[in-house]
């Protein structure tokens, strides 16, 4: 039955999707039924992504399906025109771009999960809670920490960490929690915009060789402006009163952390140094240094296991984490020490697969000719500055990953200042709406009932003011690079 179905449907696809027009690098499918079908498919898939919170459908599923169908259609059309090798080469090229970024993120996420498993983040949360800061102090402290931690630990992880602190201290203060969540998202996204490790888009620009590692730091002050302008305005609406007195009793157990927490933090910094130095000194892709850093963590994990460190207090109470003692009743079990593969298994695979789906979808549409068409329409009719600012506003609705990947695939002839501008705008533009960034979507789930799309929309004008202030700061401070 499946074979009969394929024999029936494939010739029909060939009739509907065939095209005799050739582009310089292959077939131009922009004015064909196949092309418009694929564009519509991508739009539908992304609509499902935006409705993830309502439908409870993980965002990776629709884009994975769309990516597969788009490239099947491309493969079929090119086979009909006896150019299957060209389609295969294009697919492999797009897949290689994803593989480099995926492995880079895999190592970074593994380190973050390892530090979390060792209790480093819980200890930080416990310290903040125990200090008993006032609401206004908590608002500024969590915002500033989100801004300065996200360049290293990525904006999503940082936002979740800071939100957990606010939820524990503020309890039922809905308006305050909503304001803090908005502030944390703006701060985390702004902090991630001036570091290749802070956001996927900055990582993409760095790995593509468009901006050098240290050149990103020209965005520090514009990013800081993006955070400070809305934070200063929102802080006037916060009643400066003490937090709940019993808050310091919460998370007291988290003030202690497991052995190896700070060595793993040091190894993470050494991994970042390896990636940067390898890229700067020997011109190798940053992923080489990151994979070398994964070896650091594996070797240190081997050392911890040989040392026989066992943490009964913080051990996870799951069967897989325990082994029976020798010569004793099998029911008596001892927890295993640190294992690198545990934080590796806890990676955000949905995010990584979503990343794959988006890149393959955009790569397929670009191979069809749509990104060339978009580039000519966008950058041919408007100045690069206006176009890049507009794309930042678009990223508030559409995730910044496909926007940035589309720009990189278009490969416009930008100056360093313009590449920094598009990095800034796509990085912080998503802060204007709760659905515009991974941090916003995550906090809607974590702070459900306190933080919502409408709650964020209330402060969108203020966040937009910070967006345009940061753009102006960049155009003024980095005018020589434009």
VOGU-3710 file (C-alpha; in Angstrom, 3 decimals, decimal comma):
1> xxxxxxxxxx> 0,000/0,000/0,000  2,686/2,619/0,862  4,552/1,810/-2,368  1,380/2,202/-4,456  0,687/5,496/-2,721  4,201/6,771/-3,452  3,976/5,701/-7,099  0,741/7,669/-7,351  1,690/10,803/-5,447  5,281/11,391/-6,578
11> xxxxxxxxxx> 4,459/11,957/-10,273  1,747/14,399/-9,182  4,285/16,252/-7,058  6,599/16,359/-10,042  3,877/17,898/-12,233  2,859/20,468/-9,630  6,307/21,442/-8,408  8,487/21,256/-11,510  10,134/24,392/-12,873  12,273/25,014/-15,923
21> xxxxxxxxxx> 13,811/28,273/-14,679  17,377/27,976/-13,436  19,109/30,291/-10,975  22,850/30,837/-10,948  23,290/28,232/-8,226  20,369/25,956/-9,087  16,632/26,094/-9,669  14,668/29,248/-8,932  11,530/27,978/-7,209  10,221/31,296/-5,899
31> xxxxxxxxxx> 7,330/31,499/-8,387  6,261/27,858/-8,319  3,537/25,981/-6,491  6,278/24,065/-4,669  7,874/27,258/-3,397  4,661/28,798/-2,155  3,623/25,509/-0,581  6,896/25,401/1,393  6,549/29,026/2,494  3,009/28,335/3,671
41> xxxxxxxxxx> 4,158/25,197/5,447  6,839/27,143/7,324  4,349/29,853/8,319  1,913/27,229/9,632  4,685/25,442/11,536  5,774/28,710/13,131  2,192/29,511/14,079  2,187/26,257/16,059  5,450/27,333/17,713  3,911/30,638/18,816
51> xxxxxxxxxx> 0,902/28,775/20,237  3,064/26,343/22,225  1,769/27,532/25,601  -1,857/27,150/24,512  -1,575/23,861/22,623  1,072/22,240/24,868  2,783/21,039/21,696  6,563/21,224/21,976  7,965/23,780/19,567  10,422/21,338/17,975
61> xxxxxxxxxx> 7,734/19,067/16,502  6,142/21,349/13,870  9,446/22,762/12,607  11,020/19,293/12,420  8,126/18,114/10,269  8,256/21,240/8,101  12,018/20,932/7,591  11,730/17,318/6,503  8,911/18,010/4,030  10,643/21,068/2,549
71> xxxxxxxxxx> 13,840/19,159/1,805  11,929/16,123/0,472  10,206/18,437/-2,011  13,537/20,037/-2,948  15,128/16,613/-3,394  12,277/15,393/-5,592  12,335/18,474/-7,841  16,112/18,362/-8,284  15,969/14,635/-9,018  13,415/15,352/-11,747
81> xxxxxxxxxx> 15,887/17,832/-13,242  18,821/15,423/-12,796  20,522/17,737/-10,296  20,139/15,644/-7,168  23,834/16,094/-6,306  23,316/19,858/-6,061  20,409/19,450/-3,635  22,398/16,950/-1,573  25,334/19,348/-1,376  23,048/22,188/-0,233
91> xxxxxxxxxx> 21,479/19,993/2,449  24,869/18,865/3,750  26,112/22,462/3,850  23,109/23,580/5,918  23,422/20,542/8,174  27,105/21,292/8,813  26,248/24,837/9,902  23,735/23,434/12,381  26,138/20,730/13,608  28,804/23,276/14,579
101> xxxxxxxxxx> 26,326/25,380/16,532  24,624/22,352/18,087  27,876/20,896/19,415  28,869/24,314/20,765  25,535/24,643/22,592  25,702/21,035/23,761  28,937/21,697/25,651  27,727/25,007/27,098  24,433/23,467/28,271  26,253/20,474/29,765
111> xxxxxxxxxx> 28,432/22,761/31,876  25,407/24,768/33,030  23,583/21,571/34,025  26,701/20,270/35,777  26,982/23,454/37,857  23,276/23,202/38,625  23,679/19,554/39,686  26,522/20,565/41,994  24,179/23,102/43,665  25,995/26,270/42,580
121> xxxxxxxxxx> 22,870/28,067/41,383  20,793/26,945/44,355  23,467/28,312/46,681  23,243/31,660/44,900  19,456/31,648/45,214  19,679/30,733/48,890  22,119/33,580/49,575  19,856/36,129/47,895  16,802/34,918/49,790  18,595/34,882/53,148
131> xxxxxxxxxx> 19,685/38,516/52,777  16,066/39,708/52,991  16,316/42,537/50,464  13,434/44,982/49,996  11,259/44,645/46,899  12,934/47,526/45,095  16,391/46,167/45,971  15,354/42,711/44,784  14,086/44,215/41,522  17,451/45,862/40,818
141> xxxxxxxxxx> 19,625/43,015/42,126  17,907/40,315/40,063  17,997/42,566/37,002  21,689/43,411/37,368  22,610/39,798/38,058  20,640/38,686/35,001  22,498/41,254/32,891  25,961/40,201/34,065  25,410/36,423/34,328  23,721/35,939/30,940
151> xxxxxxxxxx> 26,873/36,754/28,893  28,375/33,554/30,318  25,474/31,316/31,310  23,101/32,259/28,408  19,949/34,341/28,753  17,474/31,466/29,169  19,240/29,804/32,122  19,845/33,170/33,791  16,214/34,248/33,461  14,956/30,992/34,994
161> xxxxxxxxxx> 17,396/31,317/37,909  16,446/34,900/38,755  12,731/34,224/38,346  12,963/31,360/40,865  14,365/33,793/43,439  11,570/36,309/42,902  8,853/33,647/43,097  10,167/32,356/46,431  10,478/35,768/48,058  7,505/37,701/46,673
171> xxxxxxxxxx> 4,958/34,892/47,109  1,538/36,289/46,090  2,631/39,776/44,955  1,372/39,312/41,395  2,064/42,819/40,083  5,596/42,836/41,503  6,420/39,386/40,146  5,161/40,421/36,696  7,364/43,540/36,723  10,360/41,533/37,887
181> xxxxxxxxxx> 9,843/38,971/35,123  9,729/41,722/32,486  12,853/43,285/33,979  14,686/39,954/34,125  13,842/39,147/30,486  15,025/42,565/29,286  18,205/42,300/31,368  19,020/38,728/30,311  18,465/39,451/26,624  20,452/42,688/26,819
191> xxxxxxxxxx> 23,315/40,979/28,646  23,384/38,207/26,072  23,627/40,689/23,177  27,231/41,746/23,822  28,706/38,270/24,260  28,998/35,344/21,812  28,037/33,046/24,695  24,983/35,014/25,792  22,567/34,202/22,977  22,309/31,864/20,011
201> xxxxxxxxxx> 22,185/34,791/17,575  25,453/36,290/18,805  27,003/32,833/18,655  25,831/32,468/15,061  27,371/35,810/14,065  30,662/34,943/15,785  30,927/31,465/14,296  30,133/32,865/10,853  33,189/35,115/11,220  31,228/38,346/10,792
211> xxxxxxxxxx> 32,373/39,895/14,085  35,499/39,166/16,126  35,096/38,012/19,725  36,316/41,207/21,368  34,442/43,451/18,917  31,176/42,298/20,481  32,049/44,274/23,601  31,422/47,492/21,669  27,765/46,630/22,366  28,220/46,670/26,150
221> xxxxxxxxxx> 27,020/50,239/26,724  24,129/50,033/24,204  23,038/46,781/25,881  23,317/48,382/29,316  21,174/51,295/28,103  18,604/48,807/26,816  18,314/47,356/30,321  18,602/50,528/32,430  16,018/52,707/30,652  12,967/50,456/31,229
231> xxxxxxxxxx> 14,282/49,277/34,617  14,594/52,858/35,895  11,045/53,684/34,789  9,500/50,492/36,191  11,279/50,881/39,535  9,177/53,977/40,289  6,090/51,772/40,332  7,482/49,448/43,024  6,603/50,033/46,660  9,868/50,066/48,552
241> xxxxxxxxxx> 8,919/47,773/51,415  10,667/44,781/52,996  10,111/41,318/51,623  8,448/38,663/53,785  10,387/38,052/56,986  10,124/34,304/56,699  11,759/34,387/53,276  15,191/33,927/54,828  14,107/30,559/56,149  13,461/29,332/52,618
251> xxxxxxxxxx> 16,156/27,442/50,758  18,548/27,382/53,732  19,550/23,903/52,661  20,634/25,280/49,305  23,265/27,472/50,922  25,572/24,460/50,800  26,826/23,099/47,495  28,429/19,843/46,497  32,131/19,316/46,171  33,419/20,187/42,731
261> xxxxxxxxxx> 31,037/23,112/42,097  33,717/25,795/41,833  36,247/23,633/39,947  33,550/22,999/37,330  32,917/26,746/37,110  36,663/27,260/36,579  36,702/24,551/33,887  33,798/26,276/32,137  35,760/29,521/32,039  38,777/27,571/30,758
271> xxxxxxxxxx> 36,549/26,070/28,062  35,439/29,527/26,949  39,080/30,614/26,875  39,965/27,567/24,766  37,222/28,373/22,245  38,238/32,031/21,994  42,002/31,436/21,794  41,597/28,601/19,300  39,538/30,856/17,058  41,824/33,905/17,417
281> xxxxxxxxxx> 45,266/32,268/17,375  44,933/29,274/15,053  41,723/30,294/13,204  39,864/27,097/14,030  36,075/27,013/14,543  35,100/27,816/18,175  33,432/24,412/18,454  36,902/22,823/18,598  37,714/24,612/21,843  34,296/23,800/23,266
291> xxxxxxxxxx> 34,630/20,079/22,560  38,090/20,194/24,143  36,402/21,775/27,151  33,965/18,872/27,299  37,015/16,656/27,692  38,063/18,799/30,684  34,720/18,072/32,332  34,871/14,355/31,555  38,354/14,056/33,023  37,372/15,968/36,150
301> xxxxxxxxxx> 34,269/13,805/36,476  36,521/10,733/36,287  38,649/12,233/39,071  35,586/12,777/41,279  34,431/9,216/40,735  37,869/7,804/41,548  38,037/9,988/44,607  34,784/8,359/45,687  32,898/11,520/46,582  29,425/10,569/47,753
311> xxxxxxxxxx> 26,898/13,217/48,707  24,111/11,534/50,672  22,338/14,802/51,460  21,914/15,995/47,875  21,763/12,664/46,038  18,913/12,251/43,602  16,531/9,605/44,897  16,253/7,587/41,695  17,151/3,966/41,152  19,580/4,796/38,350
321> xxxxxxxxxx> 21,635/6,945/40,722  22,239/4,146/43,192  24,188/0,915/43,348  23,898/-1,843/45,988  26,673/-2,161/48,558  28,813/-5,251/48,209  28,255/-8,084/50,692  25,086/-6,444/51,987  21,382/-6,683/51,452  20,623/-5,540/47,879
331> xxxxxxxxxx> 18,003/-3,143/49,303  20,805/-1,086/50,944  22,055/1,316/48,307  24,769/3,964/48,012  24,428/6,966/45,662  26,852/7,218/42,768  29,184/10,231/42,654  29,196/12,867/39,891  28,616/11,516/36,391  29,064/13,818/33,366
341> xxxxxxxxxx> 26,453/11,920/31,377  23,713/12,895/33,828  23,892/16,657/33,067  24,388/15,722/29,406  21,112/13,769/29,442  19,290/16,749/31,006  19,977/19,044/28,058  17,172/21,078/26,504  16,795/18,700/23,579  13,546/20,348/22,548
351> xxxxxxxxxx> 15,449/23,619/22,082  18,251/21,953/20,118  15,790/20,129/17,844  13,820/23,341/17,368  17,083/24,990/16,382  17,682/22,214/13,830  14,191/22,540/12,381  14,383/26,308/12,020  17,829/26,297/10,386  16,872/23,541/7,947
361> xxxxxxxxxx> 13,582/25,274/7,073  15,233/28,634/6,461  18,122/26,943/4,646  15,672/25,124/2,362  13,704/28,283/1,593  16,969/30,089/0,954  18,069/27,382/-1,476  14,765/27,838/-3,301  15,652/31,501/-3,803  13,440/33,256/-1,261
371> xxxxxxxxxx> 16,247/34,740/0,837  17,835/36,302/-2,262  14,441/37,768/-3,091  14,011/39,021/0,482  17,507/40,494/0,580  16,929/42,414/-2,654  13,580/43,725/-1,385  14,788/44,615/2,101  18,312/45,904/1,628  17,803/47,079/-1,957
381> xxxxxxxxxx> 14,949/49,471/-1,176  15,968/50,657/2,290  19,183/51,577/4,042  20,944/48,866/6,040  20,319/50,779/9,276  16,547/51,053/8,738  16,335/47,419/7,644  18,296/46,129/10,647  16,220/48,165/13,091  13,037/46,833/11,442
391> xxxxxxxxxx> 14,266/43,231/11,697  14,797/43,790/15,418  11,155/44,827/15,742  10,107/41,756/13,749  12,051/39,537/16,166  9,578/40,551/18,881  7,006/38,407/17,063  9,215/35,896/15,242  12,011/34,277/17,225  15,405/35,900/16,602
401> xxxxxxxxxx> 17,018/32,620/15,470  15,324/32,378/12,047  15,672/36,155/11,571  19,426/36,076/12,203  19,980/32,895/10,206  18,116/34,447/7,277  20,363/37,532/7,413  23,506/35,391/7,601  22,313/33,316/4,658  21,582/36,463/2,641
411> xxxxxxxxxx> 25,174/37,544/3,430  24,660/41,290/2,786  27,758/43,448/2,413  27,747/44,923/5,930  30,319/46,967/7,791  31,293/45,830/11,294  28,973/48,457/12,727  25,998/47,096/10,790  26,716/43,518/11,866  26,842/44,765/15,446
421> xxxxxxxxxx> 23,553/46,616/14,886  21,690/43,560/13,607  23,174/41,531/16,477  21,925/44,119/18,971  18,458/44,567/17,478  17,651/40,869/17,072  19,088/40,154/20,509  17,063/42,752/22,438  14,091/43,223/20,101  12,481/40,046/21,400
431> xxxxxxxxxx> 12,155/41,633/24,851  9,233/43,769/23,674  6,829/40,821/23,793  6,785/37,759/26,038  6,774/35,472/22,982  9,737/37,237/21,373  12,487/35,341/23,167  13,155/31,938/24,703  13,508/33,600/28,121  10,024/35,130/27,863
441> xxxxxxxxxx> 8,361/31,895/26,783  10,116/29,980/29,581  9,062/32,467/32,267  5,432/32,334/31,143  5,582/28,660/32,084  7,630/29,053/35,265  5,616/31,993/36,644  2,229/30,893/35,338  -0,510/32,927/36,986  1,869/35,804/37,754
451> xxxxxxxxxx> 3,506/36,610/34,427  1,619/36,505/31,132  1,530/37,886/27,603  -0,849/40,698/28,599  1,150/41,424/31,738  4,251/41,925/29,610  2,326/43,912/26,971  1,510/46,510/29,623  5,216/47,417/29,770  5,954/47,059/26,047
461> xxxxxxxxxx> 6,084/50,852/25,427  8,702/51,189/28,162  10,743/48,286/26,799  10,452/49,757/23,286  11,837/53,028/24,631  14,878/51,113/25,870  15,172/49,403/22,468  15,369/52,660/20,533  17,649/54,214/23,174  20,094/51,313/22,779
471> xxxxxxxxxx> 20,030/51,643/18,982  20,749/55,370/19,266  23,580/54,661/21,735  25,160/52,218/19,276  24,820/54,573/16,302  26,401/57,352/18,360  29,173/55,478/20,173  30,172/53,220/17,274  29,641/55,712/14,451  33,197/55,144/13,168
481> xx> 32,350/51,467/12,519  29,156/52,109/10,559
//
